Amino acid sequence: MRKQLLGLLIGLLVLGNLQAQKLVYHVNLNDRADDQFKVTLHIKDGRLSAKNAIYQFASTAPGTYQVMDMGRFVRSFKAFDKKGKELSTEKVSVNQWKINKVEKAAKIEYSIAETWDTPVKEHRIYLMCGSSLEKDHALINGQTVFGFPQGMQGTPLKIKIDYPKEWMVGTALDKDKKGYFLADNYDHIVDSPILMGRLTKASTMLGKVPVDIYTYSKTDKIKSEYLLKAMADMLKAAEAFLKELPVDRYTFLYHFEDRTMGAWEHSYSSEYVYREAPWTPGYAKRLVSTAAHEFFHVVTPLNIHSEIIEQFNFEKPTPSEHLWLYEGTTEWASHIMQLRYGLTKLDDFFKQWTRKITIDQQYFDKNYSLSKLAMTSFTKPGQRQYGNIYMRGALVASLLDIRLLELSKGKKGLREVVLELAKKYGKSKAFSEKTFFKDFTKITYPEIGEFFEKYVKNANPLPYKEYFDKIGVSYYKEKDMGKKAGLSYRVSLDKGKFMVARTQDATADLLKVGDEIVSLDGTKLTPKNARATFDKVLKQKAGTEYMIKIKRDGKVLPLAMKTFAQKDVKKHYFEVNSNASPAQKKLRERWLKNF
């Protein structure tokens, strides 16, 4: 009996192992001359059936909210039987190839062009979501290189990549003893970008969680150790905000070259594409701010997501209405956690919110609700509004936080509700796309349902004054701050030169439209220092004399100028109310601290 049980157990293990190795991919990166990834998919003989006859390339990917249509980049596609005889195939749609006599298929070979340098007429893929293949490095986002036979999206994958021996590899994927990268399924490989090449690496421990940073820098200006040092406090702030990290590892992948595009979040990693620049405190702060946002995605959508995200449709883009949660709440969290940890001063936090309100009202459609933005995110009109999820989305989350604090009498805010939801659902349990607003309301307060109706499902004006007053913070749509120093002319930048674009009567006899301003108070103007140089002059009292040099008709002329007094009106201005009531002060104290 024991032998029979042992034999059965071994048989089950062997069967499971065969199932686990059903799809084995091989990518040759030693051949990079034509900017194409050469991919071979090995399949156990007879493992495919008629339901697997369509080979699917991704139409989009989770978290991109853009049409990708990776079939556009496929340059060749062939299938072979176990004897090496080619099977007939046909392209049936932009992202699908049909394999005839698929049950005989033992190998599929195709080449697919990198997305960074391949021109397309529309739906250009974001760099951080794309693929790159160069002499000294490569970037692989799973959906840009791999496809899958229909019906096998959930099948485990093994991936062998051939690459130069001197290259380093950065990814959150595990490797087996033979050097194969392992993925639980197709969704997992899409969720796990791979950066390789001439990289630097830095590592730390965040509690019990190992954190790795891999960096490609075109001319070696930026190294992983710089990034790790800059992010140290932010990572500690994130750990305190989340109480405990819901991941067992995390990997940051950085690519610094010629263009800036931003970042893309994943469950166990995030990926960043920025223009390479000298390492300065200002540049570091910008990178840390973005990393704070992406890192918080370990909660949303990893631990809080709907079934649309969990069972992603790579054939047809399917939007989720809860983009307000995935991106808006995440953007709010990335700022509030830095405020509460002391990395951001309160005045600077208010300036960030002023900027978000200004952009929301000046650059986006006021009638476009967050729900509408989410549901149209794959369309051209929706893409034009998409950037507002980081503005209005964060602002709505901020108001939701205050409302929850008020209703709970300071016992819990949005952070506490998010952590509660993460425990309720987690990585393996999705929430209902249709009932989530009601489910959220049930675990909080009935009034939150009304909040969602007004400010997420619909685009009612956001009640900044009413809500921030609850925490003893005054909001002014416009506030007269008195007088400030101003310039009596306007400047435009034209091909690196600062030209006088408009003058007022007071300076019409000195300056002319078309004059080039060469220097200001002894400082030669450049695109890099111009803002700081003009700001230095404007910080002085109105009526202060300063010198400029202009170039007119080939001659350089010095001119004595004076700043003039103009009204100083601040728009969307926040300040702490010094006359706040004890109740308002108490709620503000709770707002400023993690519970």
Secondary structure, DSSP 8 states (H G I E B T S, - for coil): -HHHHHHHHHHHHHHHHHHHTSEEEEEE-S--TTSEEEEEEEE-TT---GGG-EEE--S--TTT-S---GGGGEEEEEEEETTS-EE-EEEEETTEEEETTGGGEEEEEEEEE-SSS---SS----GGGS-EE-SSEEEE-HHHH--EETT-TTS-EEEEEE--TT-EEE-S-EE-TTS-EEESSHHHHHTS-EEEES-EEEEEEETTEEEEEEEEETTS---HHHHHHHHHHHHHHHHHHHSS-S-S-EEEEEEEES---EEEE-SSEEEEEEE-----HHHHHHHHHHHHHHHHTTTTTTTS-BHHHHT--SSS----TTHIIIIIIHHHHHHHHHHHTTSS-HHHHHHHHHHHHHHHHHHS-TT--HHHHHHTTTSHHHHHHGGGGGTHHHHHHHHHHHHHHHHTTTS--HHHHHHHHHHHS-TT--B-TTTHHHHHHHTS-HHHHHHHIIIIIS-----HHHHHHTTTEEEEEEEEEEEEEE-SEEEEEETTEEEEEEE-GGGTTT--TT-EEEEETTEE--TTTHHHHHHHHHTS-TT-EEEEEEEETTEEEEEEEE-EEEEEEEEEEEEE-TT--HHHHHHHHHHTS--
